[in-house]
Amino acid sequence: QVQLVESGGGLVQPGGSLRLSCVASGAIFNIYNMGWSRQAPGKQRELVAFITSYGNTNYADSVKGRFTISRDNAKNTVYLQMNSLKPEDTAVYYCNARLGQLEYWGQGTQVTVSS
């Protein structure tokens, strides 16, 4: 099985930055596609960004140019660098690992963007 633990969330002012981290254990990390999703109160969970095992990335239109996903396979870690944060970015952010039809999720970390 795969265990995923997110960290780095918190309270930040609009225009500020945060970097989320997700550490994976119990997996051959480098072969998994990794992603970040978020869920705001009253809204559906949405995919924010993902990075394949090859390093290819993709982003939701709402975060393009502001967020960057990266991975450090030596540390079994995927990151989400979030810049120019907006109040609408407020959500619980979840780390996700996928290999074919196998899918695992972390517990989430709260990000609140407010002045």
Secondary structure, DSSP 8 states (H G I E B T S, - for coil): --EEEEE--EEE-TT--EEEEEEEESS-GGGSEEEEEEE-TTS--EEEEEE-TT--EEE-TTTTTTEEEEEEGGGTEEEEEE-S--GGG-EEEEEEEEETTEEEE---EEEEE--
